[in-house]
Amino acid sequence: MLVLVLVLVLVLVLVLVLFLIL
């Protein structure tokens, strides 16, 4: 469960960073 949450947070952060860069 904890790993799933960490992965979701990581993906969200990556998407936000990509959105800000673009």
PDB file of N, CA, C and O in Angstrom:
ATOM      1  N   MET A   1       0.833  -1.206   0.000  1.00  0.00           N
ATOM      2  CA  MET A   1       0.000   0.000   0.000  1.00  0.00           C
ATOM      3  C   MET A   1       0.869   1.259   0.000  1.00  0.00           C
ATOM      4  O   MET A   1       0.655   2.185  -0.782  1.00  0.00           O
ATOM      5  N   LEU A   2       1.841   1.263   0.888  1.00  0.00           N
ATOM      6  CA  LEU A   2       2.707   2.435   0.985  1.00  0.00           C
ATOM      7  C   LEU A   2       3.476   2.656  -0.315  1.00  0.00           C
ATOM      8  O   LEU A   2       3.654   3.790  -0.760  1.00  0.00           O
ATOM      9  N   VAL A   3       3.925   1.564  -0.912  1.00  0.00           N
ATOM     10  CA  VAL A   3       4.672   1.666  -2.172  1.00  0.00           C
ATOM     11  C   VAL A   3       3.776   2.244  -3.270  1.00  0.00           C
ATOM     12  O   VAL A   3       4.220   3.060  -4.078  1.00  0.00           O
ATOM     13  N   LEU A   4       2.527   1.819  -3.290  1.00  0.00           N
ATOM     14  CA  LEU A   4       1.578   2.316  -4.291  1.00  0.00           C
ATOM     15  C   LEU A   4       1.387   3.826  -4.153  1.00  0.00           C
ATOM     16  O   LEU A   4       1.373   4.552  -5.147  1.00  0.00           O
ATOM     17  N   VAL A   5       1.241   4.286  -2.920  1.00  0.00           N
ATOM     18  CA  VAL A   5       1.066   5.714  -2.658  1.00  0.00           C
ATOM     19  C   VAL A   5       2.312   6.486  -3.083  1.00  0.00           C
ATOM     20  O   VAL A   5       2.205   7.555  -3.685  1.00  0.00           O
ATOM     21  N   LEU A   6       3.485   5.953  -2.775  1.00  0.00           N
ATOM     22  CA  LEU A   6       4.732   6.615  -3.157  1.00  0.00           C
ATOM     23  C   LEU A   6       4.848   6.729  -4.671  1.00  0.00           C
ATOM     24  O   LEU A   6       5.260   7.765  -5.192  1.00  0.00           O
ATOM     25  N   VAL A   7       4.487   5.675  -5.363  1.00  0.00           N
ATOM     26  CA  VAL A   7       4.548   5.690  -6.832  1.00  0.00           C
ATOM     27  C   VAL A   7       3.564   6.719  -7.395  1.00  0.00           C
ATOM     28  O   VAL A   7       3.891   7.449  -8.330  1.00  0.00           O
ATOM     29  N   LEU A   8       2.384   6.772  -6.831  1.00  0.00           N
ATOM     30  CA  LEU A   8       1.391   7.755  -7.300  1.00  0.00           C
ATOM     31  C   LEU A   8       1.885   9.183  -7.089  1.00  0.00           C
ATOM     32  O   LEU A   8       1.742  10.031  -7.970  1.00  0.00           O
ATOM     33  N   VAL A   9       2.458   9.443  -5.936  1.00  0.00           N
ATOM     34  CA  VAL A   9       2.989  10.780  -5.646  1.00  0.00           C
ATOM     35  C   VAL A   9       4.126  11.114  -6.609  1.00  0.00           C
ATOM     36  O   VAL A   9       4.215  12.236  -7.108  1.00  0.00           O
ATOM     37  N   LEU A  10       4.986  10.147  -6.864  1.00  0.00           N
ATOM     38  CA  LEU A  10       6.108  10.362  -7.782  1.00  0.00           C
ATOM     39  C   LEU A  10       5.603  10.714  -9.182  1.00  0.00           C
ATOM     40  O   LEU A  10       6.112  11.634  -9.822  1.00  0.00           O
ATOM     41  N   VAL A  11       4.613   9.984  -9.640  1.00  0.00           N
ATOM     42  CA  VAL A  11       4.039  10.240 -10.974  1.00  0.00           C
ATOM     43  C   VAL A  11       3.398  11.626 -11.025  1.00  0.00           C
ATOM     44  O   VAL A  11       3.558  12.348 -12.009  1.00  0.00           O
ATOM     45  N   LEU A  12       2.685  11.991  -9.987  1.00  0.00           N
ATOM     46  CA  LEU A  12       2.054  13.309  -9.953  1.00  0.00           C
ATOM     47  C   LEU A  12       3.088  14.424  -9.996  1.00  0.00           C
ATOM     48  O   LEU A  12       2.910  15.419 -10.698  1.00  0.00           O
ATOM     49  N   VAL A  13       4.163  14.255  -9.249  1.00  0.00           N
ATOM     50  CA  VAL A  13       5.232  15.254  -9.239  1.00  0.00           C
ATOM     51  C   VAL A  13       5.880  15.355 -10.623  1.00  0.00           C
ATOM     52  O   VAL A  13       6.157  16.454 -11.102  1.00  0.00           O
ATOM     53  N   LEU A  14       6.117  14.224 -11.252  1.00  0.00           N
ATOM     54  CA  LEU A  14       6.722  14.230 -12.590  1.00  0.00           C
ATOM     55  C   LEU A  14       5.817  14.938 -13.592  1.00  0.00           C
ATOM     56  O   LEU A  14       6.290  15.720 -14.417  1.00  0.00           O
ATOM     57  N   VAL A  15       4.536  14.668 -13.520  1.00  0.00           N
ATOM     58  CA  VAL A  15       3.582  15.312 -14.432  1.00  0.00           C
ATOM     59  C   VAL A  15       3.555  16.825 -14.197  1.00  0.00           C
ATOM     60  O   VAL A  15       3.520  17.603 -15.151  1.00  0.00           O
ATOM     61  N   LEU A  16       3.572  17.234 -12.946  1.00  0.00           N
ATOM     62  CA  LEU A  16       3.574  18.668 -12.628  1.00  0.00           C
ATOM     63  C   LEU A  16       4.837  19.345 -13.140  1.00  0.00           C
ATOM     64  O   LEU A  16       4.779  20.447 -13.686  1.00  0.00           O
ATOM     65  N   VAL A  17       5.967  18.694 -12.966  1.00  0.00           N
ATOM     66  CA  VAL A  17       7.241  19.251 -13.439  1.00  0.00           C
ATOM     67  C   VAL A  17       7.233  19.382 -14.961  1.00  0.00           C
ATOM     68  O   VAL A  17       7.644  20.407 -15.506  1.00  0.00           O
ATOM     69  N   LEU A  18       6.768  18.346 -15.633  1.00  0.00           N
ATOM     70  CA  LEU A  18       6.688  18.395 -17.104  1.00  0.00           C
ATOM     71  C   LEU A  18       5.745  19.501 -17.555  1.00  0.00           C
ATOM     72  O   LEU A  18       6.033  20.215 -18.515  1.00  0.00           O
ATOM     73  N   PHE A  19       4.623  19.641 -16.866  1.00  0.00           N
ATOM     74  CA  PHE A  19       3.652  20.678 -17.209  1.00  0.00           C
ATOM     75  C   PHE A  19       4.268  22.062 -17.032  1.00  0.00           C
ATOM     76  O   PHE A  19       4.057  22.949 -17.859  1.00  0.00           O
ATOM     77  N   LEU A  20       5.025  22.247 -15.958  1.00  0.00           N
ATOM     78  CA  LEU A  20       5.660  23.546 -15.704  1.00  0.00           C
ATOM     79  C   LEU A  20       6.749  23.835 -16.729  1.00  0.00           C
ATOM     80  O   LEU A  20       6.905  24.979 -17.157  1.00  0.00           O
ATOM     81  N   ILE A  21       7.502  22.817 -17.126  1.00  0.00           N
ATOM     82  CA  ILE A  21       8.565  23.002 -18.118  1.00  0.00           C
ATOM     83  C   ILE A  21       7.959  23.357 -19.474  1.00  0.00           C
ATOM     84  O   ILE A  21       8.439  24.258 -20.162  1.00  0.00           O
ATOM     85  N   LEU A  22       6.914  22.651 -19.843  1.00  0.00           N
ATOM     86  CA  LEU A  22       6.276  22.920 -21.132  1.00  0.00           C
ATOM     87  C   LEU A  22       5.398  24.163 -21.023  1.00  0.00           C
ATOM     88  O   LEU A  22       4.769  24.563 -22.003  1.00  0.00           O
TER      89      LEU A  22
END
